[in-house]
């Protein structure tokens, strides 16, 4: 125990009085006082609030202390803000000419242009110079037939001689029309070895898909070219889609049933011409039949809409079938009645500047009957046939200048005068909207315009007072064929075109491996089951 200057130690059966020096005792007291004062300073410092809420006690000492802390931290953050300036590197030295040539010899770009790469090495005695560079023995390439391109030009661009290209075209023409080859068709061509470089390479083979149901191959056998046809099994069953109109309407219901978007648009256009779409009830049934072809190779070709129908209460309410009559394709009802064509269309895109009736002639200077309409139009603007008809006259006609007269059904005819150029011939048939000539100022005319006349039984009438509707009607053999087509389409089972396509395995295509034969046998068992 420590007591003043003396310390008594108790041990095992003995004790001792120890006297400490006075200096040592004074040092111990000083250290104890320093520890006590240090702990008090730390405690007082911890009690100081350096980050008070500046929203409270505004103007007090505590608030200014917090403001000082915020200012000091902001100054420190700005002082430690890094520099975002560029970092300058040492510029490399420019390579010497020898270094540049060595680096260029090892680049990949010369290889892309057909050159070699690597360091240049001197030739040894083992190197024998060739008299000429060798050629590849065969060239295999694939060319694509472009829109507006011809099959013969494609072969010649690919390196086939003109004589062999003409021979191939004649052979292909015997199997199918060359013009029927669709744009975008890939054509595989193989060229053989030529005897000299100044001659074209001989053709070894040409293979392509000529039609959806036909592959053609032209191969060189025994020194001559032979054509080989490879028919493709195609199922032409139309795709029939039936369903209920439903609450959401035909468009959504047909889309949910799997009908293509284009077929749905055409269907709605046809049906809306027969009845209002809003009048269809949710319980009504839509009936869509689309041209649909499937090849045994897996390709599918979706065609145009063939039939559009609406059933109400289990009975056909609307039946519309696409049919071609006299070179014109239109939609017919089940009774054989075609579409109705409304009023005459405008012969030219322009306003009427002079009407039908008496007026003072701008050139002759006296009152005269104006037996038609004058349309304002620029020189060279196209002139259209207002409806279908036959060209009765096309040529120069006195004060009318270049004149065209069209004969229509029902004793009606139309005339088009002052043309700069005529685009039809007498006796030819024109369709509605077809260009028959171009605006001009021939004959008695003060400027480019179109003088348009309408005749009924040979006499001019006011074109503004006449509108006529044409309605085609099938009869006789045409009506019989039409009804047969309609019956065939409506007898197709919905979804029949989506059943698995049966493909007969040819003898030369029989599987040669046992595992392949087992797989084929298993698939046949599953199909029959």
C-alpha positions in Angstrom: 0.0 0.0 0.0 1.2 3.4 -1.0 1.0 6.0 1.8 2.9 9.3 1.4 6.6 8.6 1.1 6.5 5.1 2.5 5.3 1.9 1.0 4.7 -1.3 3.0 5.0 -4.6 1.1 3.4 -7.7 2.5 4.6 -11.0 1.3 4.6 -14.6 2.4 5.2 -14.2 6.1 7.3 -11.1 5.8 6.7 -7.4 5.3 9.1 -4.5 4.4 8.9 -0.7 4.6 10.2 1.0 1.4 10.8 4.7 1.3 10.4 6.4 -2.2 12.5 9.4 -3.2 10.7 12.7 -3.1 11.4 13.5 -6.8 9.8 10.3 -7.9 6.7 11.0 -5.9 6.4 14.5 -7.3 6.7 13.1 -10.9 3.9 10.7 -10.3 1.6 13.4 -8.9 2.3 15.6 -12.0 1.5 12.8 -14.4 -1.8 12.1 -12.6 -2.8 15.7 -12.8 -2.0 15.8 -16.6 -4.1 12.8 -17.3 -7.0 14.3 -15.4 -6.7 17.6 -17.3 -6.3 15.9 -20.7 -9.5 13.8 -20.1 -11.4 17.0 -19.2 -10.3 18.8 -22.4 -11.3 15.9 -24.6 -14.6 15.6 -22.9 -15.3 19.3 -23.2 -14.3 19.2 -26.9 -16.7 16.3 -27.5 -19.5 18.3 -26.0 -19.1 21.1 -28.5 -21.7 20.9 -31.4 -19.7 21.8 -34.5 -22.5 20.8 -37.0 -25.7 22.2 -35.6 -28.9 22.6 -37.6 -28.6 26.0 -39.3 -32.3 26.2 -39.4 -32.5 26.7 -35.6 -31.1 29.4 -33.3 -30.2 31.7 -36.1 -27.7 34.4 -34.9 -26.6 32.6 -31.8 -23.0 31.5 -31.1 -23.9 27.9 -31.8 -25.4 28.9 -35.2 -22.2 30.9 -36.2 -20.1 27.9 -35.1 -22.0 25.7 -37.5 -21.7 28.3 -40.3 -17.9 28.3 -39.7 -17.8 24.6 -40.0 -19.8 24.6 -43.3 -17.5 27.4 -44.7 -14.3 25.4 -43.7 -15.6 22.2 -45.3 -16.6 24.0 -48.5 -13.1 25.7 -48.8 -11.5 22.3 -48.2 -13.6 20.6 -50.9 -12.8 23.4 -53.4 -9.1 23.2 -52.5 -9.1 19.4 -53.2 -11.0 19.7 -56.5 -9.0 17.7 -59.1 -7.8 19.2 -62.4 -9.7 18.0 -65.5 -7.2 19.3 -68.0 -5.6 17.2 -70.7 -2.8 14.8 -69.8 0.0 15.4 -72.2 2.0 12.4 -73.3 5.4 12.2 -75.0 5.1 12.4 -78.7 6.6 9.3 -80.4 9.3 9.9 -82.8 8.6 9.5 -86.5 9.7 6.1 -87.9 12.4 6.0 -90.4 11.8 4.9 -94.0 13.1 1.4 -93.3 10.9 1.1 -90.2 7.9 2.3 -92.1 8.4 -0.2 -94.9 8.8 -3.1 -92.5 5.6 -2.1 -90.6 3.7 -1.7 -93.8 4.8 -5.2 -95.0 3.2 -6.7 -91.9 -0.2 -4.9 -92.1 -3.4 -6.8 -92.8 -4.8 -4.3 -95.3 -2.7 -5.4 -98.2 -4.1 -9.0 -97.7 -7.6 -7.6 -98.3 -6.4 -6.3 -101.7 -4.9 -9.6 -102.7 -1.3 -8.8 -101.8 1.1 -10.7 -99.5 2.3 -9.7 -96.1 5.5 -10.1 -94.1 9.1 -9.2 -94.5 10.7 -9.2 -97.9 13.2 -12.0 -98.3 15.5 -12.5 -101.2 14.8 -15.5 -103.4 17.1 -18.5 -103.2 18.2 -20.8 -106.0 15.3 -23.1 -105.2 12.8 -20.5 -106.4 11.8 -20.9 -110.0 10.0 -18.0 -111.7 6.6 -18.8 -113.2 5.8 -17.7 -116.7 2.3 -16.7 -115.6 0.3 -16.6 -112.4 -1.9 -19.7 -111.9 -5.7 -19.6 -111.7 -8.2 -21.3 -109.5 -9.5 -24.5 -111.2 -13.1 -23.7 -110.3 -15.1 -20.6 -109.3 -18.2 -21.1 -107.2 -20.4 -18.0 -106.8 -24.0 -17.0 -106.0 -25.7 -14.3 -108.0 -29.0 -12.7 -107.1 -31.5 -11.7 -109.8 -32.4 -8.0 -109.3 -35.6 -6.2 -110.1 -35.7 -5.2 -113.8 -32.7 -7.5 -114.5 -32.6 -10.3 -117.0 -31.5 -13.9 -116.6 -29.1 -13.7 -119.5 -27.4 -10.5 -118.3 -26.9 -12.0 -114.9 -25.1 -15.0 -116.4 -22.9 -12.9 -118.5 -21.9 -10.6 -115.6 -21.0 -13.7 -113.6 -18.4 -14.7 -116.3 -20.5 -17.0 -118.6 -19.9 -16.6 -122.3 -22.7 -15.0 -124.3 -23.2 -18.2 -126.4 -23.5 -20.4 -123.3 -25.7 -17.9 -121.6 -28.1 -17.9 -124.6 -28.0 -21.7 -124.5 -29.0 -21.8 -120.8 -31.8 -19.3 -121.4 -33.2 -21.4 -124.2 -33.1 -24.5 -122.0 -34.7 -22.8 -119.1 -37.4 -21.3 -121.3 -38.5 -24.8 -122.3 -39.2 -25.6 -118.6 -40.7 -22.3 -117.4 -41.0 -18.6 -118.5 -37.7 -16.8 -117.7 -39.7 -13.6 -116.9 -41.6 -15.6 -114.2 -38.4 -16.0 -112.1 -39.0 -13.7 -109.1 -36.5 -10.9 -108.3 -34.3 -11.8 -105.4 -33.9 -15.4 -106.5 -30.4 -16.7 -105.7 -28.7 -18.5 -108.5 -25.7 -20.8 -107.8 -23.1 -20.8 -110.6 -20.0 -22.9 -111.0 -17.4 -22.0 -113.6 -14.6 -24.4 -114.7 -11.0 -24.0 -115.9 -10.4 -22.1 -119.1 -7.6 -23.0 -121.5 -6.3 -19.4 -121.8 -6.9 -16.2 -119.9 -8.3 -14.4 -123.0 -11.3 -16.8 -123.1 -14.3 -17.0 -120.7 -14.5 -19.9 -118.3 -16.7 -22.8 -119.3 -20.0 -23.2 -117.4 -20.2 -26.3 -115.3 -23.5 -25.9 -113.5 -26.3 -23.5 -112.8 -28.9 -24.2 -110.0 -31.8 -22.1 -108.9 -35.5 -22.2 -107.9 -37.4 -21.3 -111.1 -40.8 -21.4 -109.5 -42.3 -22.1 -106.1 -42.9 -25.7 -107.3 -39.8 -26.3 -109.4 -36.0 -26.4 -109.1 -33.9 -26.3 -112.2 -30.3 -27.5 -112.6 -28.1 -27.1 -115.7 -25.0 -29.4 -115.6 -22.2 -30.1 -118.0 -22.3 -33.8 -118.8 -20.1 -35.3 -121.5 -19.0 -31.9 -122.8 -22.6 -30.5 -123.3 -25.1 -28.8 -121.0 -28.2 -30.7 -119.9 -31.2 -29.5 -118.0 -32.6 -31.4 -115.0 -36.0 -30.6 -113.5 -36.6 -31.2 -109.8 -40.3 -30.7 -109.1 -41.3 -29.7 -105.6 -44.4 -31.1 -104.0 -46.7 -28.1 -103.3 -50.0 -28.1 -101.5 -52.4 -25.5 -102.9 -55.2 -25.9 -100.3 -56.5 -22.4 -99.6 -56.3 -21.1 -96.0 -59.8 -20.7 -94.6 -60.3 -18.8 -91.4 -63.6 -18.6 -89.6 -64.6 -17.1 -86.3 -67.1 -15.0 -84.4 -67.1 -11.3 -84.7 -67.2 -10.9 -80.9 -67.3 -7.7 -78.9 -64.0 -6.3 -80.1 -64.9 -6.5 -83.7 -63.8 -8.4 -86.8 -60.3 -6.9 -87.0 -59.2 -8.1 -83.6 -61.1 -11.4 -83.8 -59.6 -12.2 -87.2 -56.1 -11.2 -86.1 -56.5 -13.5 -83.0 -57.6 -16.3 -85.3 -54.3 -16.0 -87.3 -55.4 -14.1 -90.4 -52.6 -11.9 -92.0 -52.9 -8.2 -91.6 -53.1 -7.5 -95.3 -55.9 -10.0 -95.8 -57.8 -8.4 -92.9 -57.6 -5.0 -94.5 -58.8 -6.3 -97.9 -61.6 -8.2 -96.2 -62.8 -5.1 -94.3 -62.7 -3.1 -97.5 -64.9 -5.6 -99.4 -67.4 -6.1 -96.6 -67.7 -2.4 -95.9 -68.8 -2.0 -99.5 -71.7 -4.3 -98.9 -72.8 -3.4 -95.4 -71.9 -1.2 -92.5 -69.4 -2.8 -90.2 -71.1 -1.3 -87.2 -74.3 -3.3 -88.1 -72.5 -6.6 -87.6 -73.5 -8.4 -84.4 -71.1 -10.1 -82.0 -72.7 -13.4 -82.8 -72.1 -13.1 -86.5 -69.4 -15.2 -88.1 -66.7 -13.9 -90.5 -65.4 -16.2 -93.3 -62.0 -15.4 -94.9 -60.3 -17.6 -97.6 -56.7 -16.8 -98.7 -54.6 -18.2 -101.4 -52.1 -20.3 -99.6 -49.3 -22.6 -100.9 -46.9 -24.9 -99.0 -43.9 -26.6 -100.4 -42.5 -29.9 -99.1 -39.2 -28.0 -98.5 -40.9 -26.0 -95.8 -41.6 -22.7 -97.6 -45.0 -21.0 -97.3 -46.4 -18.5 -99.8 -49.4 -16.4 -98.6 -51.3 -15.0 -101.5 -54.2 -12.6 -101.9 -57.7 -12.7 -100.4 -60.0 -15.0 -102.5 -63.3 -15.0 -100.6 -65.0 -12.7 -98.1 -68.1 -13.7 -96.3 -70.3 -13.0 -93.3 -72.8 -15.6 -91.8 -75.7 -14.7 -89.7 -77.7 -17.4 -87.8 -75.9 -20.2 -89.7 -76.8 -18.8 -93.1 -74.6 -16.9 -95.6 -75.4 -13.2 -95.4 -72.6 -11.9 -97.6 -70.6 -13.9 -100.1 -68.0 -12.1 -102.3 -65.6 -13.9 -104.6 -62.7 -12.5 -106.6 -63.2 -13.3 -110.3 -61.5 -12.2 -113.6 -63.7 -11.2 -116.5 -62.5 -9.8 -119.7 -59.0 -9.2 -118.3 -60.3 -7.2 -115.4 -60.3 -8.7 -111.9 -63.1 -7.6 -109.5 -65.3 -8.9 -106.7 -68.6 -10.6 -107.5 -71.5 -11.6 -105.4 -72.7 -15.2 -105.2 -75.4 -14.4 -107.7 -72.8 -13.4 -110.3 -73.3 -9.6 -110.0 -70.1 -7.6 -110.0 -69.0 -4.4 -108.3 -70.8 -1.1 -109.0 -68.7 1.7 -110.5 -69.9 5.1 -109.6 -69.7 8.5 -111.2 -67.2 9.5 -113.9 -63.8 10.3 -112.6 -62.1 13.6 -113.5 -60.1 13.4 -116.8 -57.3 15.7 -115.5 -56.2 17.1 -112.1 -57.3 20.7 -112.4 -60.3 23.1 -111.9 -63.0 23.8 -114.5 -62.4 27.2 -116.2 -65.2 27.2 -118.7 -68.6 25.4 -118.5 -71.1 24.0 -120.9 -73.1 26.4 -123.0 -73.0 29.5 -125.2 -70.0 31.8 -124.9 -67.8 34.2 -126.9 -65.0 32.2 -128.5 -61.6 33.6 -127.4 -60.1 33.2 -130.9 -63.0 33.6 -133.3 -64.5 36.5 -131.3 -68.3 35.7 -131.7 -70.8 33.8 -129.6 -70.6 30.1 -130.1 -71.8 26.9 -128.4 -69.2 25.5 -126.0 -70.1 21.8 -126.1 -67.9 20.7 -123.2 -65.8 21.6 -120.2 -62.4 23.3 -120.1 -60.0 22.1 -117.4 -57.1 24.1 -116.3 -53.9 22.0 -116.6 -50.2 22.5 -117.3 -48.5 21.5 -120.5 -47.7 17.8 -120.5 -50.0 16.9 -117.6 -51.4 13.4 -118.1 -55.1 12.9 -119.2 -57.0 10.0 -117.8 -59.9 8.0 -119.2 -63.0 8.8 -117.1 -64.2 5.1 -117.3 -63.6 1.9 -119.2 -64.1 2.0 -123.0 -62.7 1.5 -126.5 -60.8 4.1 -128.5 -63.0 5.1 -131.4 -60.8 7.8 -132.7 -57.2 9.0 -132.0 -55.6 11.6 -134.2 -55.8 15.2 -135.6 -59.4 16.6 -135.8 -59.6 20.2 -137.1 -60.0 22.8 -134.3 -59.9 20.1 -131.7 -56.2 19.5 -132.5 -55.0 16.1 -131.3 -58.2 14.5 -130.3 -59.2 11.1 -128.7 -62.8 9.8 -128.6 -63.7 6.9 -126.3 -66.9 4.8 -126.7 -68.5 3.5 -123.5 -71.5 1.2 -122.8 -75.0 2.5 -122.8 -74.6 4.7 -125.9 -72.2 7.1 -124.1 -68.9 8.4 -125.4 -66.3 11.0 -124.3 -63.9 13.3 -126.2 -60.6 14.8 -125.2 -59.2 17.7 -127.3 -56.1 19.9 -127.7 -53.6 17.2 -126.6 -49.9 17.6 -127.0 -49.4 13.9 -127.4 -51.7 10.9 -127.8 -50.9 7.7 -125.8 -53.5 5.3 -127.2 -54.4 3.7 -130.6 -57.7 3.3 -132.3 -59.5 0.1 -131.4 -57.6 -0.5 -128.1 -59.5 -1.0 -124.9 -58.7 1.4 -122.0 -59.5 1.0 -118.3 -60.7 3.6 -115.9 -57.9 6.0 -114.9 -55.6 4.9 -117.7 -53.4 7.6 -119.3 -54.7 8.3 -122.9 -52.7 11.4 -123.6 -51.1 14.6 -122.4 -52.3 18.2 -122.1 -51.3 20.6 -124.8 -52.5 23.5 -126.9 -53.1 22.1 -130.4 -56.0 23.3 -132.7 -58.0 26.4 -131.8 -56.5 27.0 -128.4 -55.1 30.0 -126.6 -53.0 28.0 -124.1 -52.5 24.5 -122.6 -55.7 23.1 -121.3 -58.1 20.1 -121.8 -61.4 20.4 -123.6 -63.6 17.5 -122.5 -66.9 16.5 -124.1 -69.6 13.9 -123.3 -71.8 12.3 -125.9 -75.1 10.4 -125.6 -76.2 8.6 -128.7 -73.9 10.8 -130.7 -75.1 14.2 -129.3 -73.1 16.3 -126.9 -74.6 16.7 -123.4 -73.5 18.6 -120.3 -70.8 16.5 -118.6 -71.8 17.9 -115.2 -75.3 16.4 -115.5 -74.4 12.8 -116.3 -73.2 10.1 -114.0 -73.4 6.5 -114.9 -72.8 3.3 -113.0 -71.4 0.1 -114.5 -72.3 -3.2 -113.0 -70.8 -6.4 -114.4 -73.1 -9.5 -114.7 -71.9 -13.1 -115.2 -73.9 -15.4 -117.4 -73.7 -18.6 -119.3 -70.4 -20.5 -119.1 -68.8 -17.8 -117.0 -71.5 -18.0 -114.4 -71.2 -21.8 -114.3 -67.4 -21.7 -113.7 -67.9 -18.9 -111.1 -70.4 -21.0 -109.1 -68.1 -24.0 -109.3 -65.2 -22.0 -108.0 -67.4 -20.6 -105.2 -68.5 -24.1 -104.2 -65.0 -25.4 -104.1 -63.8 -22.6 -101.9 -66.7 -22.8 -99.5 -66.2 -26.6 -99.2 -62.7 -26.2 -97.8 -62.5 -27.1 -94.1 -61.2 -24.2 -91.9 -57.6 -24.8 -91.0 -57.1 -27.7 -93.5 -54.1 -25.9 -95.1 -52.3 -26.1 -91.7 -52.3 -29.9 -91.5 -48.9 -31.7 -91.9 -47.8 -32.0 -95.5 -47.4 -35.6 -96.6 -44.2 -36.0 -98.5 -43.4 -39.3 -100.3 -39.8 -40.4 -99.8 -38.1 -41.2 -103.1 -35.9 -44.3 -103.6 -32.8 -42.3 -104.2 -33.5 -40.2 -101.1 -34.0 -43.2 -98.8 -31.9 -43.0 -95.6 -28.7 -45.0 -95.7 -27.9 -45.2 -92.0 -29.8 -47.5 -89.6 -30.5 -44.6 -87.2 -32.0 -42.5 -89.9 -34.3 -45.4 -91.0 -35.4 -45.9 -87.4 -36.2 -42.2 -87.1 -38.2 -42.2 -90.3 -40.1 -45.3 -89.3 -41.0 -43.8 -85.9 -42.2 -40.5 -87.5 -44.4 -42.5 -89.9 -45.9 -44.4 -87.0 -46.7 -41.2 -85.2 -48.2 -39.6 -88.3 -50.4 -42.7 -89.0 -51.5 -42.8 -85.4 
